[in-house]
């Protein structure tokens, strides 16, 4: 098991460093629907759709977190709360 870093001088993680990438396969019909949506709504991209979908799912399942709510609202309404 990995040990936790408890160093008091540890630098804080910036928001840019909190981004985690992952790779997964989408079912064909889901990918086609997403591609069609992006074609019809050029202000959206696959990353914005997935972030909004995951955040919305977690909120619906009862996960309460201010940062998650800000992410969801920001992605849905195209608001950048960081600037």
N, C-alpha and C positions, 0 to 999 in steps of 0.2 A: 504494500500500500504506500502511496506517495505521502511524504511528510508535508505538512502545511508550512508555509513560510511565515514566520511570526516576527520577522525583523521589523523593528519600529521605524527604521529609516527607509522602508520600502516606498518606492515612488508610486504615486496614484496612477491608475489606469485612466487614460483619456477616452472619451467616447469613440474616437476613431479606432482605438485598439480593442474595443469591445465587440467588433464585428467578427462573426464566426461564419466561415463558408462551409457548406456541406453539399454533397452530391447525392442525388437520388433520381430514380426513374419515375416518370409520370405515365399514367395510362394514356393511350393514344387519344381517346376522346376528351380527356381533361386538357391535354396539351393543345389539341385543336381548338377547343373552346377558349383557352387562354390566349392563343395566337390571334384568334378572331377578335377577342375583346381588345387586345393591344392595337390591332389594326384600326378598329373603330374608335378607340380612345387613345390618341397619340401621347397624351400627358401621363399615361400609365406605362409601366414596363413590368417584366416578369418578377423583378425583385420587389417592387412596390406591392404587387398583387399578393405575393407570398407572405410578405411581412404583415400586411393588413389582415390576411386570412388567418395567420397563426395567432396574431394578437387578438383578433375578434373571437376566435375559438377559445382561447384561454380565458378571456373575459366572460364569455358565455358559460364556461365551466366553473365560474366563481373565483378565479384568481384575481385578487385585488392588489394592484400595484400602480402607483401614480405614473411611473415611467412607461409602463405598458399602456396605460390609458392615453398618455400623450403620444406615444408611437402610433397607436391605432387611429386616433383622431387626426393626427398629422398626416398619416398616409391616406386616409379616406378623404380629407379635405385639402390635401396638397399644401399643408402648412409646415414650415420648417421652424420648430421651436428652439433650435440650437442657435440661431442667429438673431 
